[in-house]
Amino acid sequence: MEGERVLPIWIGPAEASAIAMGAGRRESSAARSRHDLLKQVIVGLGAELRKIIITQVKDNTYYAELHIYRDDHVIQIDARPSDSIALALRLKAPILTSDSLLEHTSVDTSDTVSESGAGPLDPDTLKTYLQNLDPEDFGKFTP
């Protein structure tokens, strides 16, 4: 797919803190512990997180997979997308999804303009916009 797209996955505050920590922002030690522990387990076992894949959405719930490589073995683990993203950020692994999932659930941001009309929304403007959304603005989500 061409252009910039966003895959909106609704998560709670604890999950957001864990992702922010993986992106280099300081957060609470509780949010750090499980993802940092899993990172250390993967590295300590001589393995590598090669990618995470957001695989599907079913009944308004997203699903993801961790793809961990060790020697000539590939270990595929089902995981929550928020945990997968937090871990991928810590281990610098790519975050992937399928074109078909993007076609059904993503939002194209390349054509979105800021209130000033000057161009695409910058991250802070988008964050403010998302914080001010009311869940009822979306109606019933059905991908």
MDAnalysis code that builds the backbone (N, CA, C; Angstrom):
import MDAnalysis as mda
import numpy as np

u = mda.Universe.empty(429, n_residues=143, atom_resindex=np.repeat(np.arange(143), 3), trajectory=True)
u.add_TopologyAttr("name", ["N", "CA", "C"] * 143)
u.add_TopologyAttr("resid", np.arange(1, 144))
u.add_TopologyAttr("resname", ["MET", "GLU", "GLY", "GLU", "ARG", "VAL", "LEU", "PRO", "ILE", "TRP", "ILE", "GLY", "PRO", "ALA", "GLU", "ALA", "SER", "ALA", "ILE", "ALA", "MET", "GLY", "ALA", "GLY", "ARG", "ARG", "GLU", "SER", "SER", "ALA", "ALA", "ARG", "SER", "ARG", "HIS", "ASP", "LEU", "LEU", "LYS", "GLN", "VAL", "ILE", "VAL", "GLY", "LEU", "GLY", "ALA", "GLU", "LEU", "ARG", "LYS", "ILE", "ILE", "ILE", "THR", "GLN", "VAL", "LYS", "ASP", "ASN", "THR", "TYR", "TYR", "ALA", "GLU", "LEU", "HIS", "ILE", "TYR", "ARG", "ASP", "ASP", "HIS", "VAL", "ILE", "GLN", "ILE", "ASP", "ALA", "ARG", "PRO", "SER", "ASP", "SER", "ILE", "ALA", "LEU", "ALA", "LEU", "ARG", "LEU", "LYS", "ALA", "PRO", "ILE", "LEU", "THR", "SER", "ASP", "SER", "LEU", "LEU", "GLU", "HIS", "THR", "SER", "VAL", "ASP", "THR", "SER", "ASP", "THR", "VAL", "SER", "GLU", "SER", "GLY", "ALA", "GLY", "PRO", "LEU", "ASP", "PRO", "ASP", "THR", "LEU", "LYS", "THR", "TYR", "LEU", "GLN", "ASN", "LEU", "ASP", "PRO", "GLU", "ASP", "PHE", "GLY", "LYS", "PHE", "THR", "PRO"])
u.atoms.positions = np.array([
    [0.849, -1.170, 0.000],
    [0.000, 0.000, 0.000],
    [0.896, 1.234, 0.000],
    [0.425, 2.258, -0.638],
    [1.197, 3.478, -0.714],
    [0.669, 4.491, 0.292],
    [1.512, 5.464, 0.660],
    [1.114, 6.502, 1.595],
    [1.385, 6.103, 3.025],
    [1.131, 7.022, 3.919],
    [1.326, 6.756, 5.334],
    [0.007, 6.307, 5.933],
    [0.046, 5.184, 6.642],
    [-1.171, 4.634, 7.221],
    [-0.938, 4.358, 8.694],
    [-1.997, 4.445, 9.455],
    [-1.977, 4.178, 10.887],
    [-2.950, 3.049, 11.151],
    [-2.531, 2.073, 11.944],
    [-3.404, 0.975, 12.343],
    [-3.847, 1.265, 13.770],
    [-5.083, 1.760, 13.957],
    [-5.521, 2.162, 15.301],
    [-5.868, 0.944, 16.163],
    [-5.090, 0.731, 17.207],
    [-5.335, -0.354, 18.153],
    [-5.555, 0.300, 19.512],
    [-6.742, 0.128, 20.086],
    [-7.056, 0.732, 21.375],
    [-6.425, -0.092, 22.482],
    [-5.687, 0.580, 23.365],
    [-5.015, -0.089, 24.478],
    [-5.243, 0.720, 25.749],
    [-4.943, 0.111, 26.869],
    [-5.105, 0.781, 28.152],
    [-3.869, 1.566, 28.548],
    [-3.955, 2.317, 29.642],
    [-2.827, 3.141, 30.109],
    [-1.566, 2.333, 30.434],
    [-1.719, 1.151, 31.032],
    [-0.544, 0.344, 31.378],
    [0.186, -0.099, 30.116],
    [-0.574, -0.509, 29.095],
    [0.025, -0.936, 27.841],
    [0.707, 0.244, 27.145],
    [0.073, 1.403, 27.189],
    [0.660, 2.602, 26.587],
    [1.971, 2.969, 27.280],
    [2.013, 2.817, 28.594],
    [3.247, 3.105, 29.335],
    [4.365, 2.163, 28.924],
    [4.045, 0.887, 28.743],
    [5.055, -0.091, 28.344],
    [5.585, 0.214, 26.948],
    [4.704, 0.624, 26.041],
    [5.135, 0.976, 24.688],
    [5.982, 2.241, 24.724],
    [5.558, 3.233, 25.498],
    [6.333, 4.467, 25.616],
    [7.724, 4.191, 26.160],
    [7.810, 3.284, 27.121],
    [9.113, 2.924, 27.676],
    [9.992, 2.303, 26.599],
    [9.416, 1.452, 25.770],
    [10.173, 0.836, 24.690],
    [10.615, 1.844, 23.653],
    [9.881, 2.926, 23.531],
    [10.224, 3.980, 22.581],
    [11.231, 4.961, 23.165],
    [11.710, 4.678, 24.381],
    [12.750, 5.510, 24.972],
    [12.273, 6.520, 25.987],
    [11.002, 6.516, 26.309],
    [10.493, 7.437, 27.319],
    [10.548, 6.763, 28.677],
    [10.775, 7.531, 29.717],
    [10.859, 6.970, 31.062],
    [9.458, 6.711, 31.601],
    [9.267, 5.524, 32.156],
    [7.981, 5.151, 32.742],
    [8.228, 4.399, 34.037],
    [7.173, 3.946, 34.654],
    [7.268, 3.260, 35.931],
    [8.008, 1.939, 35.806],
    [8.598, 1.483, 36.907],
    [9.330, 0.223, 36.889],
    [8.395, -0.957, 36.665],
    [7.131, -0.856, 37.069],
    [6.171, -1.945, 36.849],
    [5.950, -2.163, 35.359],
    [5.853, -1.084, 34.602],
    [5.657, -1.207, 33.163],
    [6.906, -1.766, 32.495],
    [8.072, -1.451, 33.035],
    [9.319, -1.918, 32.445],
    [9.551, -3.390, 32.702],
    [9.216, -3.883, 33.856],
    [9.698, -5.177, 34.304],
    [9.383, -6.354, 33.385],
    [8.144, -6.565, 33.005],
    [7.841, -7.776, 32.248],
    [8.410, -7.742, 30.841],
    [8.420, -6.589, 30.196],
    [8.954, -6.505, 28.842],
    [10.474, -6.539, 28.840],
    [11.076, -5.885, 29.819],
    [12.532, -5.950, 29.927],
    [12.981, -7.353, 30.304],
    [12.209, -8.028, 31.152],
    [12.525, -9.406, 31.505],
    [12.459, -10.297, 30.275],
    [11.396, -10.175, 29.497],
    [11.275, -10.999, 28.298],
    [12.407, -10.699, 27.314],
    [12.774, -9.444, 27.204],
    [13.916, -9.080, 26.356],
    [15.166, -9.810, 26.823],
    [15.425, -9.787, 28.123],
    [16.613, -10.442, 28.659],
    [16.566, -11.956, 28.478],
    [15.385, -12.549, 28.574],
    [15.246, -13.996, 28.355],
    [15.598, -14.332, 26.905],
    [15.064, -13.574, 25.963],
    [15.335, -13.833, 24.544],
    [16.824, -13.696, 24.257],
    [17.416, -12.599, 24.698],
    [18.842, -12.368, 24.466],
    [19.685, -13.414, 25.202],
    [19.319, -13.709, 26.442],
    [20.060, -14.682, 27.242],
    [20.044, -16.084, 26.664],
    [18.996, -16.426, 25.951],
    [18.907, -17.738, 25.314],
    [19.609, -17.773, 23.957],
    [20.224, -16.656, 23.594],
    [20.904, -16.602, 22.301],
    [19.952, -16.516, 21.134],
    [18.771, -16.015, 21.376],
    [17.752, -15.908, 20.334],
    [17.637, -14.460, 19.868],
    [16.822, -14.266, 18.851],
    [16.625, -12.933, 18.292],
    [15.161, -12.769, 17.894],
    [14.548, -11.669, 18.328],
    [13.200, -11.335, 17.869],
    [13.365, -10.687, 16.499],
    [12.984, -11.407, 15.447],
    [13.189, -10.908, 14.086],
    [12.060, -10.011, 13.615],
    [10.851, -10.261, 14.144],
    [9.715, -9.445, 13.722],
    [8.527, -9.771, 14.612],
    [7.589, -8.837, 14.624],
    [6.268, -9.119, 15.166],
    [5.282, -8.830, 14.043],
    [4.215, -9.587, 14.041],
    [3.196, -9.401, 13.004],
    [1.847, -9.219, 13.685],
    [1.187, -8.105, 13.403],
    [-0.205, -7.919, 13.817],
    [-0.997, -8.724, 12.789],
    [-1.589, -9.833, 13.214],
    [-2.114, -10.815, 12.265],
    [-3.574, -10.634, 11.871],
    [-4.412, -10.253, 12.823],
    [-5.838, -10.180, 12.520],
    [-6.574, -9.384, 13.579],
    [-7.804, -9.057, 13.256],
    [-8.717, -8.490, 14.236],
    [-9.986, -9.336, 14.160],
    [-10.436, -9.765, 15.335],
    [-11.629, -10.606, 15.400],
    [-12.445, -10.143, 16.600],
    [-13.718, -9.861, 16.376],
    [-14.593, -9.366, 17.445],
    [-13.970, -8.173, 18.160],
    [-13.449, -7.220, 17.384],
    [-12.854, -5.980, 17.890],
    [-11.579, -6.189, 18.698],
    [-10.969, -7.359, 18.604],
    [-9.726, -7.656, 19.318],
    [-8.637, -7.966, 18.306],
    [-7.496, -7.287, 18.447],
    [-6.357, -7.541, 17.569],
    [-5.518, -8.678, 18.134],
    [-4.841, -9.386, 17.224],
    [-3.961, -10.500, 17.582],
    [-2.606, -10.281, 16.930],
    [-1.561, -10.779, 17.598],
    [-0.206, -10.614, 17.066],
    [0.608, -11.879, 17.311],
    [1.739, -11.945, 16.627],
    [2.666, -13.054, 16.795],
    [4.078, -12.506, 16.959],
    [4.844, -13.127, 17.846],
    [6.276, -12.876, 17.970],
    [6.978, -13.935, 17.124],
    [7.956, -13.536, 16.342],
    [8.752, -14.494, 15.563],
    [10.179, -14.437, 16.099],
    [10.523, -15.460, 16.879],
    [11.818, -15.532, 17.553],
    [12.660, -16.602, 16.868],
    [13.890, -16.227, 16.525],
    [14.801, -17.135, 15.841],
    [15.947, -17.489, 16.784],
    [16.268, -18.792, 16.823],
    [17.419, -19.273, 17.591],
    [18.065, -20.393, 16.792],
    [19.289, -20.154, 16.388],
    [19.990, -21.082, 15.510],
    [19.113, -21.324, 14.278],
    [18.778, -22.580, 13.996],
    [17.956, -22.862, 12.823],
    [16.491, -23.098, 13.184],
    [16.104, -22.680, 14.382],
    [14.718, -22.849, 14.838],
    [13.980, -21.508, 14.816],
    [12.726, -21.574, 14.400],
    [11.848, -20.403, 14.453],
    [10.753, -20.721, 15.457],
    [10.609, -19.849, 16.428],
    [9.585, -20.015, 17.450],
    [8.557, -18.913, 17.243],
    [7.324, -19.308, 16.996],
    [6.233, -18.360, 16.763],
    [5.321, -18.400, 17.985],
    [5.123, -17.226, 18.608],
    [4.348, -17.148, 19.843],
    [3.210, -16.150, 19.666],
    [1.997, -16.580, 19.980],
    [0.858, -15.657, 19.982],
    [1.006, -14.716, 21.161],
    [0.732, -13.435, 20.939],
    [0.876, -12.445, 22.002],
    [-0.066, -11.282, 21.742],
    [-0.325, -10.524, 22.796],
    [-1.134, -9.310, 22.626],
    [-0.335, -8.307, 21.794],
    [-1.002, -7.559, 20.920],
    [-0.277, -6.562, 20.130],
    [0.477, -5.546, 20.989],
    [-0.109, -5.106, 22.084],
    [0.571, -4.107, 22.914],
    [1.869, -4.668, 23.492],
    [1.855, -5.919, 23.974],
    [3.079, -6.540, 24.476],
    [4.083, -6.745, 23.348],
    [3.588, -7.159, 22.195],
    [4.459, -7.391, 21.047],
    [5.153, -6.105, 20.613],
    [4.407, -5.010, 20.544],
    [4.976, -3.719, 20.146],
    [6.000, -3.257, 21.174],
    [5.666, -3.368, 22.464],
    [6.599, -2.954, 23.516],
    [7.907, -3.745, 23.414],
    [7.820, -5.038, 23.158],
    [9.006, -5.876, 23.037],
    [9.776, -5.546, 21.754],
    [9.069, -5.356, 20.644],
    [9.728, -5.017, 19.377],
    [10.519, -3.718, 19.494],
    [9.971, -2.745, 20.188],
    [10.687, -1.477, 20.362],
    [11.962, -1.676, 21.185],
    [11.915, -2.524, 22.191],
    [13.090, -2.781, 23.017],
    [14.177, -3.542, 22.255],
    [13.757, -4.432, 21.352],
    [14.719, -5.264, 20.628],
    [14.943, -4.787, 19.193],
    [14.375, -3.635, 18.852],
    [14.545, -3.033, 17.529],
    [14.120, -3.983, 16.396],
    [13.017, -4.675, 16.612],
    [12.468, -5.593, 15.613],
    [11.374, -4.881, 14.809],
    [11.227, -5.224, 13.548],
    [10.169, -4.592, 12.745],
    [8.779, -5.021, 13.196],
    [7.833, -4.098, 13.052],
    [6.430, -4.333, 13.384],
    [5.684, -4.384, 12.057],
    [5.115, -5.543, 11.745],
    [4.507, -5.762, 10.439],
    [3.025, -6.119, 10.562],
    [2.331, -5.993, 9.456],
    [0.968, -6.485, 9.326],
    [0.710, -6.770, 7.862],
    [-0.423, -7.337, 7.546],
    [-0.739, -7.673, 6.158],
    [-1.444, -6.507, 5.465],
    [-1.327, -6.487, 4.147],
    [-2.033, -5.465, 3.371],
    [-3.539, -5.566, 3.579],
    [-4.056, -6.805, 3.674],
    [-5.503, -6.959, 3.824],
    [-5.996, -6.391, 5.150],
    [-5.223, -6.563, 6.225],
    [-5.618, -5.983, 7.512],
    [-5.563, -4.462, 7.440],
    [-4.535, -3.922, 6.797],
    [-4.448, -2.470, 6.626],
    [-5.610, -1.927, 5.810],
    [-5.988, -2.646, 4.768],
    [-7.097, -2.193, 3.926],
    [-8.395, -2.072, 4.712],
    [-8.597, -2.967, 5.686],
    [-9.865, -2.989, 6.417],
    [-9.868, -2.140, 7.685],
    [-8.695, -1.887, 8.267],
    [-8.716, -1.247, 9.586],
    [-7.838, -0.014, 9.717],
    [-7.019, 0.311, 8.726],
    [-6.093, 1.430, 8.892],
    [-6.744, 2.757, 8.530],
    [-6.041, 3.812, 8.906],
    [-6.463, 5.176, 8.610],
    [-5.347, 5.817, 7.809],
    [-5.670, 6.393, 6.658],
    [-4.671, 7.051, 5.823],
    [-4.397, 8.430, 6.406],
    [-3.144, 8.683, 6.782],
    [-2.799, 9.973, 7.381],
    [-2.090, 10.893, 6.408],
    [-1.763, 10.408, 5.222],
    [-1.009, 11.244, 4.292],
    [-1.850, 12.388, 3.739],
    [-3.158, 12.215, 3.691],
    [-4.026, 13.261, 3.164],
    [-4.669, 14.104, 4.256],
    [-4.430, 13.731, 5.520],
    [-5.010, 14.464, 6.625],
    [-4.256, 15.770, 6.815],
    [-4.962, 16.846, 6.970],
    [-4.302, 18.130, 7.164],
    [-4.600, 18.654, 8.551],
    [-3.691, 19.453, 9.036],
    [-3.880, 20.038, 10.356],
    [-4.934, 21.129, 10.276],
    [-5.328, 21.632, 11.435],
    [-6.360, 22.675, 11.468],
    [-5.929, 23.911, 10.698],
    [-4.623, 24.153, 10.637],
    [-4.140, 25.322, 9.911],
    [-4.173, 25.103, 8.406],
    [-4.392, 23.816, 7.983],
    [-4.409, 23.518, 6.566],
    [-3.025, 23.476, 5.957],
    [-1.966, 23.462, 6.782],
    [-0.597, 23.556, 6.290],
    [-0.018, 22.233, 5.820],
    [-0.636, 21.110, 6.137],
    [-0.078, 19.829, 5.711],
    [-0.522, 18.720, 6.632],
    [0.146, 17.562, 6.544],
    [-0.235, 16.426, 7.380],
    [-0.146, 16.757, 8.864],
    [-0.924, 16.051, 9.656],
    [-0.905, 16.263, 11.099],
    [0.452, 15.882, 11.679],
    [0.993, 16.732, 12.517],
    [2.220, 16.372, 13.214],
    [1.837, 15.487, 14.396],
    [2.791, 14.752, 14.981],
    [2.452, 13.813, 16.063],
    [1.725, 14.447, 17.243],
    [2.099, 15.647, 17.641],
    [1.440, 16.289, 18.785],
    [-0.008, 16.650, 18.479],
    [-0.266, 17.135, 17.267],
    [-1.633, 17.470, 16.869],
    [-2.484, 16.212, 16.799],
    [-1.918, 15.139, 16.231],
    [-2.637, 13.874, 16.162],
    [-2.938, 13.346, 17.557],
    [-1.973, 13.444, 18.460],
    [-2.166, 12.987, 19.843],
    [-3.305, 13.756, 20.502],
    [-3.320, 15.070, 20.353],
    [-4.383, 15.893, 20.926],
    [-5.735, 15.517, 20.326],
    [-5.763, 15.318, 19.022],
    [-6.998, 14.920, 18.348],
    [-7.519, 13.605, 18.919],
    [-6.635, 12.616, 19.051],
    [-7.041, 11.307, 19.560],
    [-7.491, 11.373, 21.014],
    [-6.832, 12.197, 21.830],
    [-7.214, 12.331, 23.237],
    [-8.599, 12.943, 23.392],
    [-9.006, 13.752, 22.442],
    [-10.295, 14.429, 22.532],
    [-11.434, 13.645, 21.882],
    [-11.127, 12.498, 21.304],
    [-12.177, 11.690, 20.685],
    [-13.076, 11.064, 21.739],
    [-14.321, 10.956, 21.402],
    [-15.287, 10.260, 22.234],
    [-15.513, 8.895, 21.588],
    [-15.490, 7.805, 22.352],
    [-15.714, 6.485, 21.753],
    [-16.984, 6.407, 20.907],
    [-17.976, 7.209, 21.248],
    [-19.215, 7.202, 20.471],
    [-19.022, 7.804, 19.079],
    [-17.890, 8.529, 18.862],
    [-17.597, 9.059, 17.541],
    [-17.396, 7.958, 16.516],
    [-17.047, 6.767, 16.988],
    [-16.733, 5.668, 16.097],
    [-17.925, 4.787, 15.786],
    [-18.966, 4.844, 16.586],
    [-20.083, 3.942, 16.389],
    [-19.627, 2.532, 16.715],
    [-20.244, 1.557, 16.113],
    [-19.872, 0.150, 16.325],
    [-18.763, -0.187, 15.353],
    [-17.589, -0.539, 15.864],
    [-16.433, -0.887, 15.031],
    [-16.609, -2.277, 14.472],
    [-16.638, -2.387, 13.152],
    [-16.722, -3.710, 12.509],
    [-15.800, -3.704, 11.290],
    [-14.634, -4.317, 11.448],
    [-13.682, -4.337, 10.313],
    [-14.153, -5.281, 9.210],
])
